[in-house]
Amino acid sequence: MHVNARGELATEHLPIAPLRWERVEIRVDDHDGLEEVGDRLMDEMARLGERIHAEGSEPRALGVRPVLVGATRHYNRLVRAIREGRWKGLMRSVGKTLVFVDKAFDGLALAHDLEVLARGDDPAALMAQKLLLLKTPGEARSRLIDAARAELRGLADERRWSALVQERNAQDPLAEEAAVAGILSRAGTEILDALLEQRAGVGEGDG
């Protein structure tokens, strides 16, 4: 609570719990590898801890949930590292606060121009064409998404997910067109990245 310039009382909530959680975006440059991403995480953890202290909060522990964002030429390598929990548990001390990475999330994109890649008829070009299609609302996009729904319906209806269906406000993961498009885009981007690596390998071998 403090008094402003007009003499009015104002209140501000300051989190003082011993454990605090923060979700932050970590921007990745196109050529950043695993070590560079780790360094960026450590730097951001320090900045975040210092900012929170400056706000008047000094928790004993600060759990960070970073979202890696940006276009990268190492898409599959970074996504695989996220899934395998490479940076989970990364820690550093900032004053009296222990800052640690709880779980990283994927918000990455492929550092290639899809329109350029789509010029051709090899597997990489065909995949780039489908990814462009997913970005453009229309009948063709809807047909692609409907076909994916039909393929994924059996998986979504498996008994192992029955407990999730009973949850309050549970939603059909295949009901929203945007959600299915997101699934297809992520899977397609991984495939495209692998195809581009194969293409590069063939080119090097020819040389």
C-alpha positions as CSV (number, residue, x, y, z in Angstrom):
1,M,0.0,0.0,0.0
2,H,1.3,3.5,-0.9
3,V,0.1,7.0,-1.3
4,N,0.1,8.5,-4.8
5,A,0.8,12.1,-5.8
6,R,-2.9,13.1,-5.2
7,G,-2.8,11.7,-1.7
8,E,-4.9,8.7,-2.6
9,L,-4.2,5.2,-1.1
10,A,-3.2,2.6,-3.7
11,T,-2.5,-1.1,-3.2
12,E,-0.3,-3.4,-5.2
13,H,-0.1,-7.2,-4.8
14,L,3.5,-8.4,-4.2
15,P,3.9,-12.2,-4.5
16,I,5.8,-13.3,-1.4
17,A,5.3,-17.1,-1.5
18,P,8.4,-19.2,-1.0
19,L,7.9,-20.7,-4.5
20,R,7.0,-18.7,-7.5
21,W,6.4,-19.6,-11.1
22,E,7.2,-17.6,-14.2
23,R,6.6,-18.3,-17.9
24,V,9.0,-16.4,-20.2
25,E,9.9,-16.4,-23.9
26,I,13.4,-17.1,-24.9
27,R,14.3,-15.9,-28.4
28,V,16.5,-18.3,-30.4
29,D,18.6,-17.1,-33.4
30,D,18.5,-19.1,-36.6
31,H,21.9,-20.8,-36.0
32,D,21.8,-21.2,-32.2
33,G,22.7,-24.7,-31.1
34,L,22.0,-26.5,-27.8
35,E,24.9,-24.7,-26.0
36,E,23.8,-21.3,-27.1
37,V,20.2,-22.0,-26.0
38,G,21.5,-23.1,-22.6
39,D,23.5,-19.9,-22.3
40,R,20.4,-17.8,-23.2
41,L,18.4,-19.7,-20.6
42,M,21.0,-19.0,-17.9
43,D,21.2,-15.3,-18.8
44,E,17.4,-15.0,-18.7
45,M,17.2,-16.8,-15.4
46,A,19.5,-14.2,-13.9
47,R,17.6,-11.3,-15.4
48,L,14.3,-12.7,-14.3
49,G,15.5,-13.2,-10.7
50,E,16.9,-9.6,-10.6
51,R,13.7,-8.2,-12.0
52,I,11.5,-10.0,-9.4
53,H,13.8,-8.8,-6.6
54,A,13.5,-5.2,-7.9
55,E,9.7,-5.6,-7.7
56,G,10.0,-6.3,-4.0
57,S,9.6,-10.1,-4.1
58,E,12.3,-12.5,-3.0
59,P,11.0,-16.1,-3.1
60,R,13.2,-18.9,-2.0
61,A,12.7,-20.7,-5.3
62,L,11.7,-19.4,-8.7
63,G,10.5,-22.0,-11.2
64,V,10.9,-20.9,-14.8
65,R,8.8,-22.3,-17.7
66,P,10.6,-21.0,-20.8
67,V,9.0,-21.0,-24.3
68,L,11.7,-21.2,-27.0
69,V,10.6,-18.9,-29.9
70,G,12.1,-17.8,-33.2
71,A,13.1,-19.3,-36.5
72,T,15.9,-21.9,-36.4
73,R,17.9,-24.0,-38.8
74,H,18.2,-26.7,-36.1
75,Y,14.5,-27.3,-35.6
76,N,14.5,-31.0,-35.0
77,R,17.5,-30.9,-32.8
78,L,16.0,-28.2,-30.5
79,V,12.5,-29.8,-30.4
80,R,14.0,-33.1,-29.5
81,A,16.0,-31.5,-26.7
82,I,12.8,-29.9,-25.4
83,R,11.0,-33.2,-25.4
84,E,13.9,-35.0,-23.7
85,G,14.0,-32.4,-21.0
86,R,17.6,-31.3,-21.7
87,W,17.3,-28.1,-19.8
88,K,14.9,-29.3,-17.1
89,G,16.4,-28.7,-13.6
90,L,19.0,-26.1,-14.9
91,M,19.7,-23.9,-11.9
92,R,21.4,-20.8,-10.8
93,S,21.3,-18.6,-7.6
94,V,20.2,-15.0,-7.8
95,G,20.7,-13.5,-4.3
96,K,18.7,-15.6,-1.9
97,T,16.6,-17.1,-4.7
98,L,17.3,-20.4,-6.4
99,V,16.1,-20.1,-10.0
100,F,15.5,-23.3,-11.9
101,V,14.0,-24.5,-15.2
102,D,10.8,-26.5,-14.6
103,K,10.0,-27.4,-18.2
104,A,10.7,-25.9,-21.6
105,F,8.1,-25.4,-24.3
106,D,8.3,-25.3,-28.1
107,G,7.3,-22.2,-29.9
108,L,9.9,-22.6,-32.7
109,A,9.6,-22.2,-36.4
110,L,11.8,-23.4,-39.3
111,A,14.2,-20.8,-40.6
112,H,13.4,-21.3,-44.3
113,D,11.1,-19.5,-46.8
114,L,8.3,-22.0,-47.4
115,E,7.3,-20.4,-50.7
116,V,10.9,-20.9,-52.0
117,L,11.1,-24.4,-50.7
118,A,7.7,-25.2,-52.3
119,R,9.0,-24.6,-55.8
120,G,9.6,-28.1,-57.0
121,D,8.3,-31.7,-56.8
122,D,10.7,-33.4,-54.5
123,P,9.5,-34.6,-51.0
124,A,10.7,-31.4,-49.3
125,A,8.9,-29.2,-51.8
126,L,5.7,-31.2,-51.5
127,M,5.8,-31.0,-47.7
128,A,6.4,-27.2,-47.9
129,Q,3.4,-26.9,-50.1
130,K,1.2,-28.7,-47.5
131,L,2.5,-26.4,-44.8
132,L,1.7,-23.4,-46.9
133,L,-1.8,-24.9,-47.4
134,L,-2.3,-25.1,-43.7
135,K,-1.6,-21.4,-43.4
136,T,-4.3,-20.5,-45.9
137,P,-8.0,-20.9,-44.9
138,G,-10.1,-22.4,-47.6
139,E,-11.6,-25.7,-48.9
140,A,-8.3,-27.3,-49.6
141,R,-7.1,-26.6,-46.1
142,S,-10.4,-28.0,-44.7
143,R,-10.1,-31.2,-46.8
144,L,-6.5,-31.7,-45.5
145,I,-7.7,-31.2,-41.9
146,D,-10.7,-33.5,-42.3
147,A,-8.4,-36.3,-43.7
148,A,-6.1,-35.9,-40.7
149,R,-9.1,-36.0,-38.3
150,A,-10.2,-39.4,-39.9
151,E,-6.6,-40.7,-39.4
152,L,-6.3,-39.5,-35.8
153,R,-9.8,-40.3,-34.6
154,G,-8.9,-43.9,-33.7
155,L,-5.9,-42.7,-31.6
156,A,-8.0,-40.0,-29.8
157,D,-10.7,-42.5,-28.9
158,E,-8.4,-45.1,-27.4
159,R,-9.4,-46.2,-23.9
160,R,-6.2,-44.9,-22.3
161,W,-7.6,-41.4,-22.7
162,S,-10.9,-42.2,-21.1
163,A,-10.0,-40.6,-17.8
164,L,-9.3,-37.3,-19.5
165,V,-12.7,-37.4,-21.2
166,Q,-14.3,-37.5,-17.8
167,E,-12.5,-34.3,-16.7
168,R,-14.7,-31.2,-16.2
169,N,-14.7,-29.0,-19.3
170,A,-13.0,-31.7,-21.3
171,Q,-12.9,-31.0,-25.0
172,D,-12.5,-33.1,-28.1
173,P,-8.9,-32.4,-29.2
174,L,-9.9,-32.9,-32.8
175,A,-13.0,-30.6,-32.7
176,E,-11.2,-27.3,-33.4
177,E,-9.9,-26.9,-36.9
178,A,-7.1,-24.6,-35.6
179,A,-5.9,-27.3,-33.1
180,V,-5.7,-30.0,-35.8
181,A,-3.9,-27.5,-38.1
182,G,-1.4,-26.9,-35.3
183,I,-0.8,-30.6,-34.9
184,L,-0.2,-31.0,-38.6
185,S,2.0,-28.0,-38.8
186,R,4.3,-29.1,-36.0
187,A,4.5,-32.7,-37.4
188,G,5.0,-31.4,-41.0
189,T,7.7,-28.9,-39.9
190,E,9.7,-31.7,-38.2
191,I,9.4,-33.9,-41.4
192,L,10.4,-30.9,-43.6
193,D,13.5,-30.2,-41.4
194,A,14.5,-33.9,-41.7
195,L,14.0,-33.9,-45.5
196,L,16.1,-30.7,-45.8
197,E,18.9,-32.4,-43.9
198,Q,18.7,-35.4,-46.2
199,R,18.8,-33.1,-49.2
200,A,21.9,-31.3,-47.8
201,G,23.6,-34.6,-47.2
202,V,22.9,-35.8,-50.7
203,G,24.3,-32.5,-52.1
204,E,27.5,-32.8,-50.0
205,G,27.9,-36.4,-51.2
206,D,27.6,-35.4,-54.8
207,G,30.4,-32.8,-54.3
